[in-house]
């Protein structure tokens, strides 16, 4: 199974949606809370050139935002 990392903040509704979606489809993920650890926000900036959450990393692919990337993420994770 491909490792899934998700960079989030607690007040982000798209982050909450992404985590719920992964849980509902039994996709394990590592949650990197940028509010709790500022180093994670620095990682997001290095990955994307922006500071936008959720930033989702699946293998070597980086997605900025969840809802607008849902189809591509689902295809990549082979979620029906």
mmJSON file of the N, C-alpha and C atoms, coordinates in Angstrom:
{"data_MODEL":{"atom_site":{
"group_PDB":["ATOM","ATOM","ATOM","ATOM","ATOM","ATOM","ATOM","ATOM","ATOM","ATOM","ATOM","ATOM","ATOM","ATOM","ATOM","ATOM","ATOM","ATOM","ATOM","ATOM","ATOM","ATOM","ATOM","ATOM","ATOM","ATOM","ATOM","ATOM","ATOM","ATOM","ATOM","ATOM","ATOM","ATOM","ATOM","ATOM","ATOM","ATOM","ATOM","ATOM","ATOM","ATOM","ATOM","ATOM","ATOM","ATOM","ATOM","ATOM","ATOM","ATOM","ATOM","ATOM","ATOM","ATOM","ATOM","ATOM","ATOM","ATOM","ATOM","ATOM","ATOM","ATOM","ATOM","ATOM","ATOM","ATOM","ATOM","ATOM","ATOM","ATOM","ATOM","ATOM","ATOM","ATOM","ATOM","ATOM","ATOM","ATOM","ATOM","ATOM","ATOM","ATOM","ATOM","ATOM","ATOM","ATOM","ATOM","ATOM","ATOM","ATOM","ATOM","ATOM","ATOM","ATOM","ATOM","ATOM","ATOM","ATOM","ATOM","ATOM","ATOM","ATOM","ATOM","ATOM","ATOM","ATOM","ATOM","ATOM","ATOM","ATOM","ATOM","ATOM","ATOM","ATOM","ATOM","ATOM","ATOM","ATOM","ATOM","ATOM","ATOM","ATOM","ATOM","ATOM","ATOM","ATOM","ATOM","ATOM","ATOM","ATOM","ATOM","ATOM","ATOM","ATOM","ATOM","ATOM","ATOM","ATOM","ATOM","ATOM","ATOM","ATOM","ATOM","ATOM","ATOM","ATOM","ATOM","ATOM","ATOM","ATOM","ATOM","ATOM","ATOM","ATOM","ATOM","ATOM","ATOM","ATOM","ATOM","ATOM","ATOM","ATOM","ATOM","ATOM","ATOM","ATOM","ATOM","ATOM","ATOM","ATOM","ATOM","ATOM","ATOM","ATOM","ATOM","ATOM","ATOM","ATOM","ATOM","ATOM","ATOM","ATOM","ATOM","ATOM","ATOM","ATOM","ATOM","ATOM","ATOM","ATOM","ATOM","ATOM","ATOM","ATOM","ATOM","ATOM","ATOM","ATOM","ATOM","ATOM","ATOM","ATOM","ATOM","ATOM","ATOM","ATOM","ATOM","ATOM","ATOM","ATOM","ATOM","ATOM","ATOM","ATOM","ATOM","ATOM","ATOM","ATOM","ATOM","ATOM","ATOM","ATOM","ATOM","ATOM","ATOM","ATOM","ATOM","ATOM","ATOM","ATOM","ATOM","ATOM","ATOM","ATOM","ATOM","ATOM","ATOM","ATOM","ATOM","ATOM"],
"id":[1,2,3,4,5,6,7,8,9,10,11,12,13,14,15,16,17,18,19,20,21,22,23,24,25,26,27,28,29,30,31,32,33,34,35,36,37,38,39,40,41,42,43,44,45,46,47,48,49,50,51,52,53,54,55,56,57,58,59,60,61,62,63,64,65,66,67,68,69,70,71,72,73,74,75,76,77,78,79,80,81,82,83,84,85,86,87,88,89,90,91,92,93,94,95,96,97,98,99,100,101,102,103,104,105,106,107,108,109,110,111,112,113,114,115,116,117,118,119,120,121,122,123,124,125,126,127,128,129,130,131,132,133,134,135,136,137,138,139,140,141,142,143,144,145,146,147,148,149,150,151,152,153,154,155,156,157,158,159,160,161,162,163,164,165,166,167,168,169,170,171,172,173,174,175,176,177,178,179,180,181,182,183,184,185,186,187,188,189,190,191,192,193,194,195,196,197,198,199,200,201,202,203,204,205,206,207,208,209,210,211,212,213,214,215,216,217,218,219,220,221,222,223,224,225,226,227,228,229,230,231,232,233,234,235,236,237,238,239,240],
"type_symbol":["N","C","C","N","C","C","N","C","C","N","C","C","N","C","C","N","C","C","N","C","C","N","C","C","N","C","C","N","C","C","N","C","C","N","C","C","N","C","C","N","C","C","N","C","C","N","C","C","N","C","C","N","C","C","N","C","C","N","C","C","N","C","C","N","C","C","N","C","C","N","C","C","N","C","C","N","C","C","N","C","C","N","C","C","N","C","C","N","C","C","N","C","C","N","C","C","N","C","C","N","C","C","N","C","C","N","C","C","N","C","C","N","C","C","N","C","C","N","C","C","N","C","C","N","C","C","N","C","C","N","C","C","N","C","C","N","C","C","N","C","C","N","C","C","N","C","C","N","C","C","N","C","C","N","C","C","N","C","C","N","C","C","N","C","C","N","C","C","N","C","C","N","C","C","N","C","C","N","C","C","N","C","C","N","C","C","N","C","C","N","C","C","N","C","C","N","C","C","N","C","C","N","C","C","N","C","C","N","C","C","N","C","C","N","C","C","N","C","C","N","C","C","N","C","C","N","C","C","N","C","C","N","C","C","N","C","C","N","C","C"],
"label_atom_id":["N","CA","C","N","CA","C","N","CA","C","N","CA","C","N","CA","C","N","CA","C","N","CA","C","N","CA","C","N","CA","C","N","CA","C","N","CA","C","N","CA","C","N","CA","C","N","CA","C","N","CA","C","N","CA","C","N","CA","C","N","CA","C","N","CA","C","N","CA","C","N","CA","C","N","CA","C","N","CA","C","N","CA","C","N","CA","C","N","CA","C","N","CA","C","N","CA","C","N","CA","C","N","CA","C","N","CA","C","N","CA","C","N","CA","C","N","CA","C","N","CA","C","N","CA","C","N","CA","C","N","CA","C","N","CA","C","N","CA","C","N","CA","C","N","CA","C","N","CA","C","N","CA","C","N","CA","C","N","CA","C","N","CA","C","N","CA","C","N","CA","C","N","CA","C","N","CA","C","N","CA","C","N","CA","C","N","CA","C","N","CA","C","N","CA","C","N","CA","C","N","CA","C","N","CA","C","N","CA","C","N","CA","C","N","CA","C","N","CA","C","N","CA","C","N","CA","C","N","CA","C","N","CA","C","N","CA","C","N","CA","C","N","CA","C","N","CA","C","N","CA","C","N","CA","C","N","CA","C","N","CA","C","N","CA","C","N","CA","C","N","CA","C","N","CA","C","N","CA","C"],
"label_alt_id":[null,null,null,null,null,null,null,null,null,null,null,null,null,null,null,null,null,null,null,null,null,null,null,null,null,null,null,null,null,null,null,null,null,null,null,null,null,null,null,null,null,null,null,null,null,null,null,null,null,null,null,null,null,null,null,null,null,null,null,null,null,null,null,null,null,null,null,null,null,null,null,null,null,null,null,null,null,null,null,null,null,null,null,null,null,null,null,null,null,null,null,null,null,null,null,null,null,null,null,null,null,null,null,null,null,null,null,null,null,null,null,null,null,null,null,null,null,null,null,null,null,null,null,null,null,null,null,null,null,null,null,null,null,null,null,null,null,null,null,null,null,null,null,null,null,null,null,null,null,null,null,null,null,null,null,null,null,null,null,null,null,null,null,null,null,null,null,null,null,null,null,null,null,null,null,null,null,null,null,null,null,null,null,null,null,null,null,null,null,null,null,null,null,null,null,null,null,null,null,null,null,null,null,null,null,null,null,null,null,null,null,null,null,null,null,null,null,null,null,null,null,null,null,null,null,null,null,null,null,null,null,null,null,null,null,null,null,null,null,null],
"label_comp_id":["UNK","UNK","UNK","UNK","UNK","UNK","UNK","UNK","UNK","UNK","UNK","UNK","UNK","UNK","UNK","UNK","UNK","UNK","UNK","UNK","UNK","UNK","UNK","UNK","UNK","UNK","UNK","UNK","UNK","UNK","UNK","UNK","UNK","UNK","UNK","UNK","UNK","UNK","UNK","UNK","UNK","UNK","UNK","UNK","UNK","UNK","UNK","UNK","UNK","UNK","UNK","UNK","UNK","UNK","UNK","UNK","UNK","UNK","UNK","UNK","UNK","UNK","UNK","UNK","UNK","UNK","UNK","UNK","UNK","UNK","UNK","UNK","UNK","UNK","UNK","UNK","UNK","UNK","UNK","UNK","UNK","UNK","UNK","UNK","UNK","UNK","UNK","UNK","UNK","UNK","UNK","UNK","UNK","UNK","UNK","UNK","UNK","UNK","UNK","UNK","UNK","UNK","UNK","UNK","UNK","UNK","UNK","UNK","UNK","UNK","UNK","UNK","UNK","UNK","UNK","UNK","UNK","UNK","UNK","UNK","UNK","UNK","UNK","UNK","UNK","UNK","UNK","UNK","UNK","UNK","UNK","UNK","UNK","UNK","UNK","UNK","UNK","UNK","UNK","UNK","UNK","UNK","UNK","UNK","UNK","UNK","UNK","UNK","UNK","UNK","UNK","UNK","UNK","UNK","UNK","UNK","UNK","UNK","UNK","UNK","UNK","UNK","UNK","UNK","UNK","UNK","UNK","UNK","UNK","UNK","UNK","UNK","UNK","UNK","UNK","UNK","UNK","UNK","UNK","UNK","UNK","UNK","UNK","UNK","UNK","UNK","UNK","UNK","UNK","UNK","UNK","UNK","UNK","UNK","UNK","UNK","UNK","UNK","UNK","UNK","UNK","UNK","UNK","UNK","UNK","UNK","UNK","UNK","UNK","UNK","UNK","UNK","UNK","UNK","UNK","UNK","UNK","UNK","UNK","UNK","UNK","UNK","UNK","UNK","UNK","UNK","UNK","UNK","UNK","UNK","UNK","UNK","UNK","UNK","UNK","UNK","UNK","UNK","UNK","UNK"],
"label_asym_id":["A","A","A","A","A","A","A","A","A","A","A","A","A","A","A","A","A","A","A","A","A","A","A","A","A","A","A","A","A","A","A","A","A","A","A","A","A","A","A","A","A","A","A","A","A","A","A","A","A","A","A","A","A","A","A","A","A","A","A","A","A","A","A","A","A","A","A","A","A","A","A","A","A","A","A","A","A","A","A","A","A","A","A","A","A","A","A","A","A","A","A","A","A","A","A","A","A","A","A","A","A","A","A","A","A","A","A","A","A","A","A","A","A","A","A","A","A","A","A","A","A","A","A","A","A","A","A","A","A","A","A","A","A","A","A","A","A","A","A","A","A","A","A","A","A","A","A","A","A","A","A","A","A","A","A","A","A","A","A","A","A","A","A","A","A","A","A","A","A","A","A","A","A","A","A","A","A","A","A","A","A","A","A","A","A","A","A","A","A","A","A","A","A","A","A","A","A","A","A","A","A","A","A","A","A","A","A","A","A","A","A","A","A","A","A","A","A","A","A","A","A","A","A","A","A","A","A","A","A","A","A","A","A","A","A","A","A","A","A","A"],
"label_entity_id":["1","1","1","1","1","1","1","1","1","1","1","1","1","1","1","1","1","1","1","1","1","1","1","1","1","1","1","1","1","1","1","1","1","1","1","1","1","1","1","1","1","1","1","1","1","1","1","1","1","1","1","1","1","1","1","1","1","1","1","1","1","1","1","1","1","1","1","1","1","1","1","1","1","1","1","1","1","1","1","1","1","1","1","1","1","1","1","1","1","1","1","1","1","1","1","1","1","1","1","1","1","1","1","1","1","1","1","1","1","1","1","1","1","1","1","1","1","1","1","1","1","1","1","1","1","1","1","1","1","1","1","1","1","1","1","1","1","1","1","1","1","1","1","1","1","1","1","1","1","1","1","1","1","1","1","1","1","1","1","1","1","1","1","1","1","1","1","1","1","1","1","1","1","1","1","1","1","1","1","1","1","1","1","1","1","1","1","1","1","1","1","1","1","1","1","1","1","1","1","1","1","1","1","1","1","1","1","1","1","1","1","1","1","1","1","1","1","1","1","1","1","1","1","1","1","1","1","1","1","1","1","1","1","1","1","1","1","1","1","1"],
"label_seq_id":[1,1,1,2,2,2,3,3,3,4,4,4,5,5,5,6,6,6,7,7,7,8,8,8,9,9,9,10,10,10,11,11,11,12,12,12,13,13,13,14,14,14,15,15,15,16,16,16,17,17,17,18,18,18,19,19,19,20,20,20,21,21,21,22,22,22,23,23,23,24,24,24,25,25,25,26,26,26,27,27,27,28,28,28,29,29,29,30,30,30,31,31,31,32,32,32,33,33,33,34,34,34,35,35,35,36,36,36,37,37,37,38,38,38,39,39,39,40,40,40,41,41,41,42,42,42,43,43,43,44,44,44,45,45,45,46,46,46,47,47,47,48,48,48,49,49,49,50,50,50,51,51,51,52,52,52,53,53,53,54,54,54,55,55,55,56,56,56,57,57,57,58,58,58,59,59,59,60,60,60,61,61,61,62,62,62,63,63,63,64,64,64,65,65,65,66,66,66,67,67,67,68,68,68,69,69,69,70,70,70,71,71,71,72,72,72,73,73,73,74,74,74,75,75,75,76,76,76,77,77,77,78,78,78,79,79,79,80,80,80],
"pdbx_PDB_ins_code":[null,null,null,null,null,null,null,null,null,null,null,null,null,null,null,null,null,null,null,null,null,null,null,null,null,null,null,null,null,null,null,null,null,null,null,null,null,null,null,null,null,null,null,null,null,null,null,null,null,null,null,null,null,null,null,null,null,null,null,null,null,null,null,null,null,null,null,null,null,null,null,null,null,null,null,null,null,null,null,null,null,null,null,null,null,null,null,null,null,null,null,null,null,null,null,null,null,null,null,null,null,null,null,null,null,null,null,null,null,null,null,null,null,null,null,null,null,null,null,null,null,null,null,null,null,null,null,null,null,null,null,null,null,null,null,null,null,null,null,null,null,null,null,null,null,null,null,null,null,null,null,null,null,null,null,null,null,null,null,null,null,null,null,null,null,null,null,null,null,null,null,null,null,null,null,null,null,null,null,null,null,null,null,null,null,null,null,null,null,null,null,null,null,null,null,null,null,null,null,null,null,null,null,null,null,null,null,null,null,null,null,null,null,null,null,null,null,null,null,null,null,null,null,null,null,null,null,null,null,null,null,null,null,null,null,null,null,null,null,null],
"Cartn_x":[0.856,0.0,0.888,0.549,1.291,1.072,2.135,2.034,1.321,0.411,-0.322,0.018,0.474,0.721,-0.266,-0.826,-1.711,-1.322,-1.02,-0.677,-1.96,-2.291,-3.585,-3.462,-4.584,-4.805,-6.215,-6.457,-7.744,-8.977,-8.829,-9.987,-10.296,-9.581,-9.731,-10.793,-11.889,-12.973,-12.566,-11.759,-11.301,-10.375,-9.599,-8.729,-9.584,-10.623,-11.521,-12.199,-12.649,-13.286,-12.316,-11.067,-10.063,-9.811,-9.628,-9.355,-10.548,-11.757,-12.959,-13.051,-12.768,-12.803,-11.807,-10.594,-9.581,-10.026,-10.565,-11.033,-12.152,-13.111,-14.251,-13.814,-12.686,-12.196,-11.005,-10.824,-9.751,-8.372,-8.115,-6.801,-6.052,-4.957,-4.19,-3.388,-3.258,-2.544,-1.85,-0.858,-0.146,-0.605,-1.109,-1.608,-0.512,-0.155,0.862,0.151,-0.082,-0.818,0.133,-0.057,0.815,0.655,-0.488,-0.673,0.172,0.255,0.999,2.502,2.923,4.349,4.644,5.203,5.49,6.44,7.242,8.134,7.336,6.121,5.286,4.882,4.602,4.258,5.44,6.648,7.857,7.965,7.656,7.677,6.685,5.474,4.457,4.991,5.61,6.164,7.233,8.078,9.121,8.508,7.445,6.802,6.048,5.384,4.435,4.777,5.644,5.916,4.83,3.867,2.738,2.554,1.665,1.301,-0.201,-0.585,-1.999,-2.225,-3.281,-3.691,-5.102,-5.469,-4.574,-3.598,-2.385,-1.429,-1.303,-1.518,-1.549,-0.422,0.374,1.491,1.213,1.164,0.943,2.093,2.983,4.179,4.979,5.196,5.956,5.052,3.73,2.788,2.325,2.223,1.804,0.53,-0.483,-1.761,-2.005,-2.358,-2.715,-4.229,-4.842,-6.298,-6.787,-7.978,-8.518,-9.692,-10.715,-11.947,-11.667,-10.828,-10.551,-9.652,-9.034,-8.163,-8.742,-9.999,-10.614,-10.537,-10.877,-10.872,-9.473,-8.499,-7.122,-6.591,-6.901,-6.471,-7.159,-8.453,-9.194,-8.634,-8.34,-7.766,-6.407,-5.595,-4.253,-4.305,-5.266,-5.412,-6.316,-6.814,-7.707,-8.96,-9.563,-10.804,-11.962,-12.919,-14.075,-15.138],
"Cartn_y":[-1.198,0.0,1.242,2.181,3.427,4.268,4.824,5.686,6.986,7.409,8.66,9.589,10.792,11.833,12.955,13.519,14.667,15.761,16.925,18.091,18.877,19.143,19.732,20.815,21.514,22.317,21.966,22.078,21.641,22.374,23.62,24.408,24.281,23.429,23.285,22.233,22.65,21.707,20.714,21.127,20.213,19.141,19.533,18.577,17.527,17.973,17.074,16.123,16.653,15.84,14.764,15.151,14.212,13.092,13.444,12.426,11.486,12.034,11.188,10.245,10.77,9.968,8.807,9.099,8.042,6.988,7.435,6.486,5.602,6.22,5.466,4.424,4.651,3.726,2.901,2.895,2.104,2.38,3.656,4.083,4.647,3.999,4.528,5.737,6.699,7.925,8.461,9.274,9.966,11.414,11.913,13.289,14.193,15.216,16.177,17.504,17.77,18.958,20.156,21.072,22.237,23.23,23.203,24.064,23.577,22.253,21.682,21.723,21.623,21.594,22.492,23.678,24.618,24.058,23.048,22.431,21.821,21.353,20.771,21.826,23.038,24.133,24.442,24.339,24.547,23.445,22.199,21.088,21.336,21.811,22.102,23.149,24.183,25.255,24.691,23.779,23.17,22.276,21.555,20.632,21.357,22.466,23.086,24.515,25.155,26.573,27.455,26.829,27.544,27.048,27.709,27.226,26.98,25.903,25.563,24.158,24.024,22.706,22.43,21.18,20.055,19.931,19.541,19.089,17.598,16.829,15.37,14.801,13.931,13.3,11.798,11.273,9.836,9.35,8.573,8.16,9.389,9.592,10.772,11.852,11.692,12.692,13.614,14.904,15.914,16.578,16.622,17.26,18.412,19.567,20.725,20.823,20.585,20.537,19.113,18.838,17.485,17.406,18.205,18.095,18.212,19.171,19.375,18.284,17.47,16.381,15.004,14.961,13.722,12.589,12.863,11.795,11.23,12.112,11.659,10.885,11.369,10.669,9.3,9.25,7.986,6.993,7.466,6.599,6.064,6.951,6.574,5.513,5.661,4.72,3.542,3.537,2.478,2.327,3.485,3.512,3.562,2.666,2.618,3.582],
"Cartn_z":[0.0,0.0,0.0,-0.839,-0.946,0.301,0.821,2.0,1.629,2.506,2.3,3.455,3.112,4.109,3.817,4.889,4.695,5.687,5.141,5.951,6.169,7.434,7.774,8.837,9.05,10.256,10.742,12.046,12.598,12.064,11.63,11.202,9.712,9.012,7.557,7.235,6.602,6.297,5.212,4.236,3.194,3.797,4.815,5.526,6.227,6.915,7.631,6.655,5.526,4.481,3.979,3.724,3.217,4.215,5.474,6.497,6.66,6.634,6.741,5.539,4.351,3.129,3.223,3.65,3.785,4.803,5.942,6.965,6.422,5.737,5.195,4.171,3.505,2.487,2.983,4.318,4.937,4.349,4.074,3.594,4.797,5.154,6.288,5.813,6.705,6.369,7.605,7.378,8.434,8.391,9.522,9.6,10.165,9.404,9.826,10.121,11.398,11.824,11.858,10.915,10.778,11.932,12.627,13.8,14.972,15.121,16.243,16.016,14.754,14.453,13.247,13.5,12.409,11.351,11.698,10.708,9.56,9.848,8.797,7.778,8.252,7.333,6.42,6.948,6.149,5.087,5.472,4.514,3.375,3.719,2.698,1.72,2.247,1.404,0.465,0.972,0.138,-0.941,-0.579,-1.522,-2.633,-2.272,-3.199,-3.603,-2.837,-3.076,-2.482,-1.81,-1.204,0.221,0.942,2.273,2.274,1.619,1.476,2.016,2.822,3.302,2.805,2.623,2.809,1.635,1.978,0.979,1.209,0.175,0.282,-0.565,0.049,-0.645,-0.691,-1.909,-2.114,-2.983,-2.379,-3.105,-3.479,-4.777,-5.222,-5.81,-5.626,-6.147,-5.035,-5.347,-4.38,-4.895,-4.026,-4.366,-3.411,-3.964,-3.145,-3.166,-2.017,-1.928,-2.112,-1.581,-1.688,-2.655,-2.421,-3.222,-4.718,-5.104,-6.529,-7.118,-6.26,-6.718,-6.395,-5.967,-5.496,-6.52,-7.768,-8.772,-8.969,-9.111,-9.328,-8.117,-6.907,-5.691,-5.601,-5.866,-5.82,-6.84,-8.05,-9.079,-8.643,-8.081,-7.661,-6.556,-5.638,-4.518,-4.862,-6.097,-6.576,-5.717,-5.384,-4.623,-5.617,-5.451,-6.362,-5.896],
"occupancy":[1.0,1.0,1.0,1.0,1.0,1.0,1.0,1.0,1.0,1.0,1.0,1.0,1.0,1.0,1.0,1.0,1.0,1.0,1.0,1.0,1.0,1.0,1.0,1.0,1.0,1.0,1.0,1.0,1.0,1.0,1.0,1.0,1.0,1.0,1.0,1.0,1.0,1.0,1.0,1.0,1.0,1.0,1.0,1.0,1.0,1.0,1.0,1.0,1.0,1.0,1.0,1.0,1.0,1.0,1.0,1.0,1.0,1.0,1.0,1.0,1.0,1.0,1.0,1.0,1.0,1.0,1.0,1.0,1.0,1.0,1.0,1.0,1.0,1.0,1.0,1.0,1.0,1.0,1.0,1.0,1.0,1.0,1.0,1.0,1.0,1.0,1.0,1.0,1.0,1.0,1.0,1.0,1.0,1.0,1.0,1.0,1.0,1.0,1.0,1.0,1.0,1.0,1.0,1.0,1.0,1.0,1.0,1.0,1.0,1.0,1.0,1.0,1.0,1.0,1.0,1.0,1.0,1.0,1.0,1.0,1.0,1.0,1.0,1.0,1.0,1.0,1.0,1.0,1.0,1.0,1.0,1.0,1.0,1.0,1.0,1.0,1.0,1.0,1.0,1.0,1.0,1.0,1.0,1.0,1.0,1.0,1.0,1.0,1.0,1.0,1.0,1.0,1.0,1.0,1.0,1.0,1.0,1.0,1.0,1.0,1.0,1.0,1.0,1.0,1.0,1.0,1.0,1.0,1.0,1.0,1.0,1.0,1.0,1.0,1.0,1.0,1.0,1.0,1.0,1.0,1.0,1.0,1.0,1.0,1.0,1.0,1.0,1.0,1.0,1.0,1.0,1.0,1.0,1.0,1.0,1.0,1.0,1.0,1.0,1.0,1.0,1.0,1.0,1.0,1.0,1.0,1.0,1.0,1.0,1.0,1.0,1.0,1.0,1.0,1.0,1.0,1.0,1.0,1.0,1.0,1.0,1.0,1.0,1.0,1.0,1.0,1.0,1.0,1.0,1.0,1.0,1.0,1.0,1.0,1.0,1.0,1.0,1.0,1.0,1.0],
"B_iso_or_equiv":[0.0,0.0,0.0,0.0,0.0,0.0,0.0,0.0,0.0,0.0,0.0,0.0,0.0,0.0,0.0,0.0,0.0,0.0,0.0,0.0,0.0,0.0,0.0,0.0,0.0,0.0,0.0,0.0,0.0,0.0,0.0,0.0,0.0,0.0,0.0,0.0,0.0,0.0,0.0,0.0,0.0,0.0,0.0,0.0,0.0,0.0,0.0,0.0,0.0,0.0,0.0,0.0,0.0,0.0,0.0,0.0,0.0,0.0,0.0,0.0,0.0,0.0,0.0,0.0,0.0,0.0,0.0,0.0,0.0,0.0,0.0,0.0,0.0,0.0,0.0,0.0,0.0,0.0,0.0,0.0,0.0,0.0,0.0,0.0,0.0,0.0,0.0,0.0,0.0,0.0,0.0,0.0,0.0,0.0,0.0,0.0,0.0,0.0,0.0,0.0,0.0,0.0,0.0,0.0,0.0,0.0,0.0,0.0,0.0,0.0,0.0,0.0,0.0,0.0,0.0,0.0,0.0,0.0,0.0,0.0,0.0,0.0,0.0,0.0,0.0,0.0,0.0,0.0,0.0,0.0,0.0,0.0,0.0,0.0,0.0,0.0,0.0,0.0,0.0,0.0,0.0,0.0,0.0,0.0,0.0,0.0,0.0,0.0,0.0,0.0,0.0,0.0,0.0,0.0,0.0,0.0,0.0,0.0,0.0,0.0,0.0,0.0,0.0,0.0,0.0,0.0,0.0,0.0,0.0,0.0,0.0,0.0,0.0,0.0,0.0,0.0,0.0,0.0,0.0,0.0,0.0,0.0,0.0,0.0,0.0,0.0,0.0,0.0,0.0,0.0,0.0,0.0,0.0,0.0,0.0,0.0,0.0,0.0,0.0,0.0,0.0,0.0,0.0,0.0,0.0,0.0,0.0,0.0,0.0,0.0,0.0,0.0,0.0,0.0,0.0,0.0,0.0,0.0,0.0,0.0,0.0,0.0,0.0,0.0,0.0,0.0,0.0,0.0,0.0,0.0,0.0,0.0,0.0,0.0,0.0,0.0,0.0,0.0,0.0,0.0],
"pdbx_formal_charge":[null,null,null,null,null,null,null,null,null,null,null,null,null,null,null,null,null,null,null,null,null,null,null,null,null,null,null,null,null,null,null,null,null,null,null,null,null,null,null,null,null,null,null,null,null,null,null,null,null,null,null,null,null,null,null,null,null,null,null,null,null,null,null,null,null,null,null,null,null,null,null,null,null,null,null,null,null,null,null,null,null,null,null,null,null,null,null,null,null,null,null,null,null,null,null,null,null,null,null,null,null,null,null,null,null,null,null,null,null,null,null,null,null,null,null,null,null,null,null,null,null,null,null,null,null,null,null,null,null,null,null,null,null,null,null,null,null,null,null,null,null,null,null,null,null,null,null,null,null,null,null,null,null,null,null,null,null,null,null,null,null,null,null,null,null,null,null,null,null,null,null,null,null,null,null,null,null,null,null,null,null,null,null,null,null,null,null,null,null,null,null,null,null,null,null,null,null,null,null,null,null,null,null,null,null,null,null,null,null,null,null,null,null,null,null,null,null,null,null,null,null,null,null,null,null,null,null,null,null,null,null,null,null,null,null,null,null,null,null,null],
"auth_seq_id":[1,1,1,2,2,2,3,3,3,4,4,4,5,5,5,6,6,6,7,7,7,8,8,8,9,9,9,10,10,10,11,11,11,12,12,12,13,13,13,14,14,14,15,15,15,16,16,16,17,17,17,18,18,18,19,19,19,20,20,20,21,21,21,22,22,22,23,23,23,24,24,24,25,25,25,26,26,26,27,27,27,28,28,28,29,29,29,30,30,30,31,31,31,32,32,32,33,33,33,34,34,34,35,35,35,36,36,36,37,37,37,38,38,38,39,39,39,40,40,40,41,41,41,42,42,42,43,43,43,44,44,44,45,45,45,46,46,46,47,47,47,48,48,48,49,49,49,50,50,50,51,51,51,52,52,52,53,53,53,54,54,54,55,55,55,56,56,56,57,57,57,58,58,58,59,59,59,60,60,60,61,61,61,62,62,62,63,63,63,64,64,64,65,65,65,66,66,66,67,67,67,68,68,68,69,69,69,70,70,70,71,71,71,72,72,72,73,73,73,74,74,74,75,75,75,76,76,76,77,77,77,78,78,78,79,79,79,80,80,80],
"auth_comp_id":["UNK","UNK","UNK","UNK","UNK","UNK","UNK","UNK","UNK","UNK","UNK","UNK","UNK","UNK","UNK","UNK","UNK","UNK","UNK","UNK","UNK","UNK","UNK","UNK","UNK","UNK","UNK","UNK","UNK","UNK","UNK","UNK","UNK","UNK","UNK","UNK","UNK","UNK","UNK","UNK","UNK","UNK","UNK","UNK","UNK","UNK","UNK","UNK","UNK","UNK","UNK","UNK","UNK","UNK","UNK","UNK","UNK","UNK","UNK","UNK","UNK","UNK","UNK","UNK","UNK","UNK","UNK","UNK","UNK","UNK","UNK","UNK","UNK","UNK","UNK","UNK","UNK","UNK","UNK","UNK","UNK","UNK","UNK","UNK","UNK","UNK","UNK","UNK","UNK","UNK","UNK","UNK","UNK","UNK","UNK","UNK","UNK","UNK","UNK","UNK","UNK","UNK","UNK","UNK","UNK","UNK","UNK","UNK","UNK","UNK","UNK","UNK","UNK","UNK","UNK","UNK","UNK","UNK","UNK","UNK","UNK","UNK","UNK","UNK","UNK","UNK","UNK","UNK","UNK","UNK","UNK","UNK","UNK","UNK","UNK","UNK","UNK","UNK","UNK","UNK","UNK","UNK","UNK","UNK","UNK","UNK","UNK","UNK","UNK","UNK","UNK","UNK","UNK","UNK","UNK","UNK","UNK","UNK","UNK","UNK","UNK","UNK","UNK","UNK","UNK","UNK","UNK","UNK","UNK","UNK","UNK","UNK","UNK","UNK","UNK","UNK","UNK","UNK","UNK","UNK","UNK","UNK","UNK","UNK","UNK","UNK","UNK","UNK","UNK","UNK","UNK","UNK","UNK","UNK","UNK","UNK","UNK","UNK","UNK","UNK","UNK","UNK","UNK","UNK","UNK","UNK","UNK","UNK","UNK","UNK","UNK","UNK","UNK","UNK","UNK","UNK","UNK","UNK","UNK","UNK","UNK","UNK","UNK","UNK","UNK","UNK","UNK","UNK","UNK","UNK","UNK","UNK","UNK","UNK","UNK","UNK","UNK","UNK","UNK","UNK"],
"auth_asym_id":["A","A","A","A","A","A","A","A","A","A","A","A","A","A","A","A","A","A","A","A","A","A","A","A","A","A","A","A","A","A","A","A","A","A","A","A","A","A","A","A","A","A","A","A","A","A","A","A","A","A","A","A","A","A","A","A","A","A","A","A","A","A","A","A","A","A","A","A","A","A","A","A","A","A","A","A","A","A","A","A","A","A","A","A","A","A","A","A","A","A","A","A","A","A","A","A","A","A","A","A","A","A","A","A","A","A","A","A","A","A","A","A","A","A","A","A","A","A","A","A","A","A","A","A","A","A","A","A","A","A","A","A","A","A","A","A","A","A","A","A","A","A","A","A","A","A","A","A","A","A","A","A","A","A","A","A","A","A","A","A","A","A","A","A","A","A","A","A","A","A","A","A","A","A","A","A","A","A","A","A","A","A","A","A","A","A","A","A","A","A","A","A","A","A","A","A","A","A","A","A","A","A","A","A","A","A","A","A","A","A","A","A","A","A","A","A","A","A","A","A","A","A","A","A","A","A","A","A","A","A","A","A","A","A","A","A","A","A","A","A"],
"auth_atom_id":["N","CA","C","N","CA","C","N","CA","C","N","CA","C","N","CA","C","N","CA","C","N","CA","C","N","CA","C","N","CA","C","N","CA","C","N","CA","C","N","CA","C","N","CA","C","N","CA","C","N","CA","C","N","CA","C","N","CA","C","N","CA","C","N","CA","C","N","CA","C","N","CA","C","N","CA","C","N","CA","C","N","CA","C","N","CA","C","N","CA","C","N","CA","C","N","CA","C","N","CA","C","N","CA","C","N","CA","C","N","CA","C","N","CA","C","N","CA","C","N","CA","C","N","CA","C","N","CA","C","N","CA","C","N","CA","C","N","CA","C","N","CA","C","N","CA","C","N","CA","C","N","CA","C","N","CA","C","N","CA","C","N","CA","C","N","CA","C","N","CA","C","N","CA","C","N","CA","C","N","CA","C","N","CA","C","N","CA","C","N","CA","C","N","CA","C","N","CA","C","N","CA","C","N","CA","C","N","CA","C","N","CA","C","N","CA","C","N","CA","C","N","CA","C","N","CA","C","N","CA","C","N","CA","C","N","CA","C","N","CA","C","N","CA","C","N","CA","C","N","CA","C","N","CA","C","N","CA","C","N","CA","C","N","CA","C","N","CA","C","N","CA","C","N","CA","C","N","CA","C"],
"pdbx_PDB_model_num":[1,1,1,1,1,1,1,1,1,1,1,1,1,1,1,1,1,1,1,1,1,1,1,1,1,1,1,1,1,1,1,1,1,1,1,1,1,1,1,1,1,1,1,1,1,1,1,1,1,1,1,1,1,1,1,1,1,1,1,1,1,1,1,1,1,1,1,1,1,1,1,1,1,1,1,1,1,1,1,1,1,1,1,1,1,1,1,1,1,1,1,1,1,1,1,1,1,1,1,1,1,1,1,1,1,1,1,1,1,1,1,1,1,1,1,1,1,1,1,1,1,1,1,1,1,1,1,1,1,1,1,1,1,1,1,1,1,1,1,1,1,1,1,1,1,1,1,1,1,1,1,1,1,1,1,1,1,1,1,1,1,1,1,1,1,1,1,1,1,1,1,1,1,1,1,1,1,1,1,1,1,1,1,1,1,1,1,1,1,1,1,1,1,1,1,1,1,1,1,1,1,1,1,1,1,1,1,1,1,1,1,1,1,1,1,1,1,1,1,1,1,1,1,1,1,1,1,1,1,1,1,1,1,1,1,1,1,1,1,1]
}}}
